[in-house]
């Protein structure tokens, strides 16, 4: 066990050193691809060994917990993207912050080891006592059983947050208190583009704050909203019911005071007559008639299941059954291509068109659309500017008592 413990300590320190070196090289714009690959390989080994070694702490009482608990817990926390630290550290500095933290924790472990045995690693003298202790094992097991529900909840939240941040390029983030939406600005000479991540439901104050922050002169808002000229949908997607159930407001209640214009008629500067003191607003989305028939079928099934008078739980069951019976991997890919890719292409085309006329372009679209839109903005030569984060959905304001009462009455 002593050799295993010492190997683990050495690997942890090697991982820390490689991570710090790799992050510093990336910060200096001189990354080495082979170093990054070696770093990730060592990191995976350390994370795997951490899980095994953590269990060993409950078996071998000779292992100093004050040394190894911080190491194993830090490695496990890193595997969960160190949630919720990402909400307090900029995405660009997150990797470097984690690497420095690992180096510090490793250094503290070495200091503790020297204080216990006078050396940087565990000595044979520290393992002369018997390995097993029933008291140690029972105590360790009892504490972990008590912590298991909290660890499972934390893991679920951390994995969900990581997935959302990856899928939205950080425009949507989950924290212990709720969902946060990010707004980023980009600049090129006198032009500015603002991307505001959105959710279908959120706090009323969130929508009001966003609306108040929009400038008026020389500004256009490229609005989101699929039209249905051919009446292909069997029912409307109204999020007000769900929003009202948990004390929130739906996105369609957000009121933007501006001059409605059409992208087709913008032309060049000076050709659009508008009321002064208000921004222009143009729908930059597409019509449902551009979607594939399978996507329309999916949307109608979604509407029948989740946006009808059915209880939400029953609707979810019906929706899942429909998906299992009617959708394949190719079908789901086609739906995502319609819902995301085609609409992204439309708003990006609108953005490029309006750059010829407006100084400020604001795009308040769903967070899942933002990675593609942001990439297009950067391709136009815009440089990232300020970032602002707003709390869109606050878990602390949800009426849990009312929800439980409604659920128990069914």
Buried (B, 14 or more C-beta within 10 A) or exposed (E): BBEBBBEBBEBBBBBBBBBBBBBBBBEEEEEEEEBBEBBBEBBEBBBEBBEEBBEBBBBBBBBBEEBBEBBBEBBBBBBBBBBBEBBEBEEEEBBBBBBBBBBEBBEBBBEBBEEBBEEBBBBEEBBEEEEEBEEBBEEBEEEBEEEEEEEEEBBEBBBEBBEBBEBBBBBBBBBEBBBBBBBBBBBEEEBBBBBBBBBEBBBBEBBEEBBEEBEBEBBBBBBBEBEEEEEBBEEEBEBBEBBEBBBBBBBBBBEBEBBEBEBEEBEEEEEBEEEEEBBBBBBBBBBBEEBBEBBBBBBBBBBBBBBBEBEEEEBEEBBEEBBEEEBEEEBEEBBEBBBBEBBBEBBBEBBBBBBEBBBBBBBBBBBBBBBBBBEBBEEBEBEEEEEBBBBBBBBEEBEEEEEEEEEEEE
